[in-house]
């Protein structure tokens, strides 16, 4: 029945409607596929949210170290080709939090 109705459509719309109907039938036949995709996206979201919370915590630690007058220390951090060099441990915490979130978010977006 679907194939007959699809043949009646104009040529420009036929391919798009045919793909949509095929996808809808596939999802109705295998309802677990959609749930697995949602579960995967939820896991990626949870990992990214945890990285964001850790980045905020590191930034808070950086603020606390900057608030202390005695945080003067040469700090060099080299991670995966990125580097942060500073004379303040608090600023290094800011850099570390930015690098942490940048790498995790980039990887999470590539997995979606």
N, C-alpha and C positions, 0 to 999 in steps of 0.2 A: 504494500500500500504506500509506504513512504517513497519507494523508488519511482512509482508512477507519478506521485505528486511533485517530486523533485524534477522529473523530466519536463513537467509543464512550466517550470520557472524559466525566466530569461537566462541566457547563457552567463551573463556577468554575475548573477546571484547564485547560480546553481552550485558551483564548487563550494562556496562559503557555507551554504545551507546544508549541503551534503556532509561536510566535515563536522558541522555543529550537531547534526542528527546522529552521526556515527559516534561522536564523543558522548552525547547524552545516553545513547543505548549502551555504550561500554560502561559508563558509570553506573547505570541502573543494574547491569548484569553483575558488576563487581563493586558493591558498596564499600568494601574494605580498602579499596585503592584511595578513595578520597580521604578516608580517615587516616591512612598512613601518611599522606601528603601533609595533612593538617598537623599530625603529630611531629613530623620532621620540622615543619616551620615553627611550631611551638618550642621545640628543643633549641633551635637556633636562636629564637627570640630570648629564651631563658639564659642562654650562655652570653648573649650580647648584653642583656640587662645586668647580669652578674659582673661582667667586665666594666660596665658603666658605674655600678656601685663601687667597685674596687678603685676605679679611676677617681671618683669623687672622694673616697677615703684617702687615697694618696695625695690628692690636692689639699684636703683638709690637714693632713700631716705636714705638707709643705707650708701651709699658712701658719701652723703652729710653730714650725721650725724657724720661719722668717720672723715671727713675733718674738721669739727668743733672740736676744742680742748676740748670743754666742754660737750662731750656726755657721760661722765662717770656716769653710773647709773646701779645699780643692776637690772637685767631684768630676769624674769622667765616667760616662756610661756609654757603652757600645753594644747595641742590640740589633742583630740582623741587618747590618749595613747602615743603621742610623746611629747617630752619636749625639750626646749632650755633654757639654763641658761648661762648668760654671765654678764660681768661687763660693757659692752658697748651697748648702745641703737642702734648704727649703725649695729653692728654684729647681734643683735636680729632681725633687719629688714631683713638682709640676710637670717637668719634662717626661719623667717616667710614667706619670699618669696619662699624659697625652699619647705617648708611644704605645702604651698598653691598649688604650681604647682604639687607637688608629689601626693597629695590627689586627685586633679581634674583630672590629667592625668591617674592615676590608675583607677578611676571610669569610665572615658571616654573609656579607652581601654577595660574594662570589658563589656561595653554596645555595643561595635561593634560586 
